[in-house]
Amino acid sequence: MGKKKTGQRIHVKLRSTESTYVYHSVKNKRNTTERILIKKYDPILRKHVDFKEER
């Protein structure tokens, strides 16, 4: 059996600011302490919009 990975990496949900679409991602909590704000493609709206980290 494999060992469980431990560390500062956590799973986060990135929710679109203009629709209900959600991306799932991983971030290093030690290097990035604040919430993530990324501009990504939203397939519902078919354009690039801001995605904010949800907790």
N, C-alpha and C positions, 0 to 999 in steps of 0.2 A: 504494500500500500504506500502511496505517496504521502509526503508530509504536507500538513496544512501551511499555506503561505501566511506569514504574519508580517506586519509592517505598517507603514503609514498610508498605504493605498486604500482608498475608499470608493465605493460605487456611488455615483450621483446621477440624478435625473436632470436633464436640461429641457425646460419647457419653453415653447415659443411664446413671445410676448403678444402675438397677434392671432394665434389660433390655438387649438388644443393638442397639436403635435408634440411628441416627446422623443428626445434622443437619450440614450443611456451611455454613460462614459465612466472613466476611472480617473481620479486625480490623486496626487500626492499631497496629503494634508499638511505635511511638514513644510513643503516648498510654497504651497498656495493656500494660505490661511483664510483669505477672503473668498466670497462667492464668485463663481465664474460667470462672465458675460461674454458670449461668443456670437459672432455673426455667421449663421449657417443657412443652408437651403431648406425651405419649408415646402414639402411636396403638396400640401393641401392648398396653399396659396400660390404655389409655383413661382416663388421669388425668395431672395435672401432677406432674412429678418434676424433680429436679436433673440438669442436664447439665454435665459437666466437659470442659474442653478437653483434647484428646489431641494429642501431638506425634509 
